[in-house]
Amino acid sequence: MSIDEIFRLFLERGASLYFGERVTQTEHALQCAALAERERAGADLIAAALLHDIGHLLHALPEDIAERGIDSRHEAWGAAWLAGYFGPAVVDPIRMHVAAKRYLCATEPAYMASLSAASRLSLDLQGGPFSPTELAAFEQEPHFRSALALRRWDDAAKVPGLALPGLEHYRSILDSVWMAQG
C-alpha cells in the first residue's frame, strides 16, 4: 500500500454519501482532518482524523446498511488495513472511534442527544452506551483521549458544501507518520 493508493481509494469510492448524512465520504474525511488541524492536533491525530472511516471505502456495502440492521465494523476493517503502515498513535484512535461514541453516550447525557439520526441508528448496532466495565476498560487504552477527540471531530464533520483543501494538502502529514519500508 502507498499514500497514492489511499488517495485513489478516496477518488474511486469517496464520492458516495457518508451513511445517512448530506456529505460524501471524502468531504467527511477532509472536514474531520481540518477540524483536527484547527485544534492544532499532532500529525498522528490529523492522519487518524483523515483516515478514520477508510473502512467504509474498503467494503462494497450499500449506504443504507444500518437501516438493514448491519454493522459494517468499519473501524476494525480500517484499522487492520492501515496497521502495517501507520503506528498505534494513528491506528488506535481509528480502531477506537466507535467505542469513543459509546463512551461519550455513557458519560455525557447531552452527547447522545446531539447525535445525528444516522449516528443514533448505528449506535444501537454497535452495542449502545458502554457499561461501567466497558468504560473502565476503554479508559485503560493508551490512546483513549485521542479517540475521544477524533470522535468529536467525526460528529462535527458533516457540513454540506464546506470549502476545504483537498487530499493533497494532507500528503506531507501522512508522509511524516508513514512507517512502511519501501
KEKESE-933379 format. One record per atom (N, C-alpha, C, O, CB): x, y, z. Coordinates in steps of 0.1 Angstrom, whole numbers, plus 5000, padded with zeros to 4 digits. Glycine has a CB too. Example, Ala and Ser with C-alpha at 12.3 -4.5 7.8 and 13.67 -1.06 7.14 Angstrom:
KEKESE-933379
513249435078
512349555078
513249675078
514249675085
511349555090
512849785071
513749895071
512950005079
513450115080
514149945057
***
This chain:
KEKESE-933379
500849885000
500050005000
500950125000
502050125004
499050005012
500350234995
501050364995
500050474997
498850454997
501850384981
500550594999
499650705001
498850734988
497750774989
500450835005
499550714977
498750724964
497650624964
496550664959
499750694952
497750504969
496650404969
495550454978
494350434975
497150274973
495950514989
494950564998
494150674991
492850674992
495550625011
494850764985
494150874978
493250814966
492150864964
495150974972
493750714960
493050654949
491650594954
490650604948
493850544941
491750534966
490550484972
489550584975
488350574972
490950404985
490050704980
489050814981
488550864968
487350894967
489850934988
489350874958
488850914945
487850814939
486950864932
490050934935
488050694940
487250584934
485950564942
484850544936
487950454933
485950574955
484850544963
484350654973
483250644979
485150424972
485150764974
484850864983
483650964979
483251044987
485950944986
483250954967
482151044963
480750994967
479751064966
482151054948
480750874973
479450824978
479050894991
479950944998
479450664981
477750904994
477350975005
477850905018
477950785019
475850985006
478150985028
478550935041
477250895048
476350975050
479351045050
477150765051
476050695056
475050785064
475250815075
476450585064
473950815057
472850885063
473051035065
472251105071
472550825076
474151085059
474451235061
474351305047
474151235037
475851255068
474551435047
474451505035
475851555029
475951645022
473651635037
476851475033
478251495028
478751365022
478251255026
479151555039
479751375014
480351255008
481351195018
481751265028
481051274994
481851075016
482851015024
484051105024
484651125035
483150875019
484451155012
485651235012
485551365019
486351415026
486051254997
484351435017
484051565023
484151545039
484751625046
482751615019
483551435043
483551405058
485051385063
485351445073
482751275061
485851315056
487251285060
488051425060
488751445069
487951185050
487851505049
488551625049
488151725060
488951795065
488351695035
486851725062
486351815073
486951765087
487351855095
484851815074
486951645089
487451585102
488951625103
489351665114
487251435102
489751605093
491151645093
491351795095
492251835103
491851595080
490451875089
490652015090
490252055105
490952155110
489652085080
489351995111
489052025125
490151985134
490552065143
487751955129
490851875131
492051835139
493151935137
493851975147
492451695135
493351985125
494352085122
494052215129
494952275135
494452115107
492752255129
492352375135
492652375150
492952475156
490852405132
492552255156
492752245171
494252215173
494652175185
491852135177
495052225163
496552205165
496952065170
497852055178
497152305174
496151965165
496551825168
497851795162
498251865152
495351735164
498551695167
499751645161
499451575148
498351545144
500451555170
500551545140
500451485127
499751345128
498951315120
501851465121
500051265139
499451135140
497951155141
497151075135
499951065153
497451245149
495951255151
495351325139
494151295136
495751345163
495951415132
495451465119
495251355109
494251345102
496351585114
496351265108
496251155099
495051065103
494351015094
497551075099
494951035116
493850955120
492451015117
491550945113
493950925136
492351145118
491151215115
490851195100
489651175097
491251365119
491851215092
491551195077
491151055074
490351035065
492851235070
491750955080
491650815076
490650735085
490450615083
492950745077
490050805094
489250725104
488150645098
487750535104
488650825114
487550675087
486450605081
486850525069
486050495060
485250695078
488150505067
488650435054
488050305053
487850245042
490150425055
487650245064
487050115064
485750115056
485350015050
486750065078
485050225056
483850235048
484150225033
483350175025
483050365050
485350265029
485750265015
486250125011
486350104999
486750375012
486550045020
487149915018
486049805015
486349705008
487949865029
484849825019
483749735017
482849785006
482849905003
483049695030
482049695000
481149734990
479749734995
478749714987
481249644978
479549755008
478149755014
477449885010
478049985008
478249745029
476149875008
475349995004
475250095015
475550075027
473949955000
474850225011
474750335020
473750305032
473950355043
474450455013
472750225029
471750205039
471950085048
470950025052
470350195032
473250045050
473449925057
472949925071
472449825077
474949895058
472950045078
472450055092
470950025092
470449965101
472750195098
470250085082
468850065081
468549915079
467449865082
468250145070
469449845073
469249695071
469749615084
469649495083
470049655059
470149685094
470549615106
471949565106
472249465113
469549505109
472849615098
474149565096
475149665102
475149785098
474549535081
476049625110
477249705115
478349665106
478849545107
477449685130
478949745098
480049715089
481349695096
482249635091
480249825079
481449735109
482649725117
483849795109
484949745109
483049575119
483449905103
484449985095
485650025103
486750035097
483750105090
485550055116
486650095124
487649975125
488850005125
486150135138
487249855126
488149745127
488749715113
489949695112
487449615132
487949725102
488549705089
489549805086
490649775081
487349715078
489249935088
490150035085
491450025093
492550045088
489550175088
491350005106
492549995115
493449875110
494649895110
492149975130
492849765107
493649645103
494349675090
495449645088
492749525101
493649745081
494249775067
495349875069
496349865061
493149835058
495349965078
496350065080
497450025089
498550085089
495750195085
497249925097
498249885108
499649865103
500549885111
497649765115
499849805091
501149785087
501949905082
503149895079
501149685076
501250015081
501850135075
501850255085
502650355082
501150175063
501050255095
501050365105
501150305119
500750195121
499750445103
501650385128
501850335141
500550345150
499550395145
502950415148
500650305162
499450305171
498850445173
497650445176
499850245184
499650545173
499050685175
498150725164
497350815166
500250785176
498250655152
497350685141
496250575142
495050605141
498050675127
496650455142
495750335141
494750325153
493550295151
496450205139
495250335165
494450315177
493250405177
492150365180
495250325189
493350545175
492150625175
491150585164
489950595167
492550775173
491650535153
490750495143
490050365148
488750365146
491550455130
490750275153
490150155158
489150185169
488150115171
491250055164
489350285177
488550315189
487550425187
486850465196
489450355200
487350485175
486450595174
484950565175
484150645179
486650665160
484650435172
483250395175
483050375190
482050405196
482950265167
484050315196
484050295211
483950425218
483350445228
485250215216
484650525212
484550665218
483150715218
482750785227
485550755211
482450685208
481050735207
480250665218
479450725225
480350705193
480450535220
479750465231
480150515244
479350525253
480050315230
481450545246
481950605259
481250735262
480750765273
483450625258
481250825252
480650965254
479150955256
478651035264
480851045241
478450855250
477050835253
476750795267
475750835273
476450735243
477750725273
477550675286
477950775297
477450775308
478450545288
478850875293
479350965303
478851105301
478951185311
480850975301
478251145290
477751275288
476251265282
476151245270
478651355278
475251275290
473851265285
473551355273
472851315264
472951295296
474151475273
473851575263
474451525249
474051565239
474351715266
475551445251
476251405238
475351315230
475151335218
477551325242
474651215237
473851125229
472651205222
472351175211
473251015238
472151305229
471051385224
471551465212
470751505203
470451475234
472851495211
473351575200
473651495187
473951545177
474651645204
473651355188
473951275177
472951285165
471751305168
474051125181
473451285153
472551275142
471751155142
472051055149
473351295128
470651145134
469851035134
470650905129
470450795134
468651055124
471450925119
472350815114
473250765125
473450645126
473150865102
473850855133
474750815144
473950745155
474550645161
475450935149
472750785158
471950715168
471650575163
471650475171
470750795171
471250565150
470950425145
472150335146
472050225150
470450445130
473350385141
474550305142
474950265156
475450165158
475650365134
474650365165
475050335179
474350215184
474950125191
474650455188
473050195181
472350075185
473049945180
473149845187
470850085181
473449955167
474049835161
475449815167
475949695167
474149855146
476049915172
477449905177
477449865192
478549855198
478150035175
476349845198
476249805212
475749905222
475649875234
477649765216
475350025218
474850125227
475850175236
477050155235
473650065235
475450265245
476350325255
477150215263
476550105266
475650415265
478350245266
479150155274
478650125288
477950205294
480550215276
478850005293
478649965306
479750025315
480750065310
478449805308
479650025328
480750065337
482049985334
483050045335
480350055351
481849855332
483049775329
483749815316
484949825316
482749625329
482949845306
483449885293
484150025294
485150055288
482349885282
483550115302
484050245304
485450235310
486450295305
483150335313
485650155320
486950135327
487950085318
489150125318
486750045340
487549985310
488549925300
488950025290
490150025286
487849795294
488050105285
488350205275
489350305280
490250345273
487050275270
489150345292
490050445298
491450395300
492350475303
489450495312
491650265299
492950205301
493750205288
494950175287
492850065306
493050225277
493650225264
494650345263
494250455267
492650235252
495850325258
496850435257
496350565249
496750675253
498150385251
495550535239
495150655230
493750685232
493150735222
495450615216
493150665244
491750685245
491350835244
490350865239
491250635258
492250925249
491951065248
491951115233
491151195229
492951145256
492851055225
492951085211
491651035204
491151105195
494151025205
491250925208
489950865202
488750955205
487950975197
489750725207
488751005218
487651105221
487651225213
486651275208
487751135236
488851285211
489051405203
488551375188
487851445182
490451455203
489051265183
488651225169
487151205168
486551245159
489351085166
486551145178
485051125178
484351255177
483351275170
484651055190
484851355185
484151485185
484251555171
483351615166
484651575196
485451545165
485651595151
484751515141
484151575132
487051595147
484651385143
483851305134
482451355135
481751365124
483951155139
481951375146
480551425148
480251565141
479151585136
480151425162
481251645142
481151785136
481351795121
481051895115
482051875144
481951695116
482451695102
481351645092
481551555085
483651605100
480251725092
479051685084
478351805078
477151805077
478051595092
479151905074
478652035069
478652025054
479652035048
479452155074
477452025048
477352025033
478052155027
477852265032
475952015028
478752135016
479352245008
480452315014
480852425009
478252335006
481052275025
482152345031
483452335023
483852235018
482452285045
483952455020
485152465012
486452435020
486652495030
485352605005
487252335016
488452295023
489452255014
489252225002
488052175033
490752245018
491852195010
491552045006
490851975014
493152205017
492051994995
491851864991
492851764998
493551805007
492051854976
492751644993
493651534999
495151564998
495851535008
493351404992
495551624987
496951654986
497551744997
498751735000
497251724972
496651825003
497051905014
497651825026
498451875033
495851995019
497151695027
497551615038
498651515034
499051435043
496351535042
499151525022
500251425018
501451435027
501951335032
500651455004
501951555030
503151565038
502851525053
503751465059
503651715038
501651535058
501351485071
501351335071
501951275080
499951545076
500751275061
500751125060
502151075058
502550975064
499851085048
502951145050
504351105048
505151105061
505951025064
505051205038
504851205070
505551225082
505251115092
506051085101
505251355088
504151045091
503750945100
503750805094
503450705101
502450975107
504150795081
504150665074
505250585079
506450635081
504350695059
505050455082
506050365088
506550255078
507650195081
505550305100
505850235068
506250125059
507550145052
507850265048
505150095048
508250045050
509550055043
509350005029
508849895027
510649965050
509750085019
509550055005
510149935001
510049894989
510150154997
***
